[in-house]
Amino acid sequence: MSRRIPATFMSIRMFVRVDSRGREASYYPLPITANASPPMNPRYATSEDIRELVRVINLAYRVEDFFIDGDRTNPADVKARMDSPAAHFIVLDSDTPGVLAAAVWVEVHDRRGHFAVLSVDPAYQGQGLARGLIDAVEEHCRNAGCESLDLEVVDLRAELPPVYARFGFERCGAAEFTDMGKLRRPAQLVLMTKSLAISLT
């Protein structure tokens, strides 16, 4: 039985994959609004995407090598994020079968969404894929009943807060870096948030 899709979305197909615990599970690509154009076809990742998720995330975060020691992620970390309750990776496929162009991780707790490791393969950067993933994250969180969406960036990435500000995010605080042992130099997290409330005015 197919899941009902709002009329504003195009029809989608249901797929069946074997998950990380060996169970068959149906999943759906994310619904895409009718005015979306290729390659903006986001879908939820499955365990078959773990290897590509690791590749894309680590490639995208090579820019942080000046303050991070080692890779940003690994298969165990990606699997743990994927298995976390109320969490998903959302991905964009490239034009090569089995190869991802971009990915982001999103989770929902207590009517708040949170996303992290927004990653675009350098070969596909500058094509609006990050914007497409943020749109997909916001749609996912609104559908889950979230009233706000949070993220954090490292303060040494000074170019990122202005980028997210253009997407409607505002600074709301600071926090300690989550893995101090990987830092080559002192750093902290800049916390940002955005309201997902739909204006009626």
N, C-alpha and C positions, 0 to 999 in steps of 0.2 A: 504494500500500500504506500503510495507516494505522499510525501508531506505537502500540505497545502502551501502554496506560494502566493503572496499578495499579487494583485493584478498588475502592479507597477513593475513586476519583475518578469524576466523572460522565463520560459519553461526550462527545467533542468532535469537531468537524469539521475537516478539513484545508482550508486556503485556498491559493490561488496568487496571488502578487503579483509584479510586476516590480520588482527591486531597483534600487538607485542606479546600478548599472553596466549596466542594461538587460537583466539576466538574469531569467528566471522562476525563482522559488524558492518552495517550499512552506513554510508556517509554520503553527504551531498556537497558538491561544489557550492561556494557561497552564492546566493542569488545576486545577479548583477542588474543594475537598472538598465532600461532599454536604450538609453542614450550612451552607454559605455561603449568604448571601441577597443579592439585588440591593441596590445596584449593584456589589457586589464581584465583578466578572468580569475580573480582570486578564489581559492578553495581552501578547505581545511586539510592540513597535512595528515598523513598516516605514518605508521612505522616504516613503510617502504621508503619514506623520504628522509630518514635520519641521516644517512650518509651525505646526501646533498645539502641538508640543513647545516651540518657541520662545515662543509666546504664553503658555502656561501657566507655564513656568519664569520668564519675566520678570515676569509678574503676581505670582506667589507671592513673588518676591524683591524686590518694591518696598519691603518692610519694611526692607531693608538700604540704602536710599538715603542714610541718615544717615552711612554710612561707605564706601559703594561709589559710584564715579563711573561712571555709564552702566548699560547693561543687563547682566544676568548672562550672557546667552548670545546666539547668533546662528545662522543656518542653517548656516554653515560649521562652527562648533563642534559643533553637534548632529550633523551628518553625520559629522564626524571621530570623535566618541564612538560613533556607531552602527556605523561601519566598523571600529572597533578590535577586534582579535582577542579572543575570549572575553568580549565585552561585549554588553549589550543594554539598551535602554530597556524598562521594563515600564510599561504605561499602564492607566488605567481610563477607559472611555468614559462620557460624560455621557448623559443621556436624549435629547440632540439629535444626530442622525446627523452624523458628521464632526467633532464637537466633543469634545475631551478634558476630563475632570474632574480628572485627577491623573496624575503621572508620576514615575518614579525611574530613575536609571541604575545599573547593576550590572555589575561585572566580576569575573573569577575568575583568580587567579594562584597557583600553588604551594600549592593546598589552602587558600587564604585568599580570602574574598569581600570586596568593597569596594563600598559604594554612596555615591552623591552626588546632588546637586540634587533631593532629595525635594521635590516641588512639588504643591500642591493649589490649584486655581483658587479665589480668595477666595469665589466664589459657592457653592462646595461645601465650604467648611471647616466643621469642627465636626460632621461626619457620620461620622467614623471612617475616612475614606479613607486617611489616612496610616498608620494601624494596618494596614489591609488591604494596602497596598503593602509595608510592612515584613514582614508575614507572607509575602507572595509572594516577596520578596527572599530571606528565610531558606529557603523551600522550594526556590527555584531553586539556591541555594548548596549546600544539603545534597544535592540531586540531582546536583550537580557534584562531590561528594566533599569539600567544604570542611569544615574543622574549626573555623574561626572566621570572624567577620564584622567588618569594620572600617568606620569612618566618621570624618569630622572636621567640626567646627563652628567658627565664628569666635568667639573669646573675647568679642567685643562683644555676641554674642547670648547673654547670660547665662541666658536662660530655657530654652535648648535642652538643655544637659547634664542637668538634672533630668528633662526629658521623656524623653530616651533612656535614662536610668537606670531609669525605670519599665518600659522594654522589655528590661531586662537588660544594658545596655551599661555599661562601666566606663571611667573615664579611664585612659589608659595612656601619656600623654606630651604633648608639644607640638611644633609645627613652624612654620616660617616661612610666612607667607601666600604663596600661589602666584603671585599677580599684584600685586606691590607698587605698580605704576603706577596701579592703579585705586582705591587706598585714599585716602579723604579724611582719615583719622586712623590712627595706629598700631594694628595688630592682629596677632594670630597665631592659629594653628589649635590647637584642643584635639582631641587624638586620643582616640578611644574604640574599644573592642572588646568582642566578646561571643563566648563559646564556643558552638559549634553541636553539641557532643557531646550525645548523648541519654543522659540518666541512666538507669541500670538498677536504681536503688534505689527 
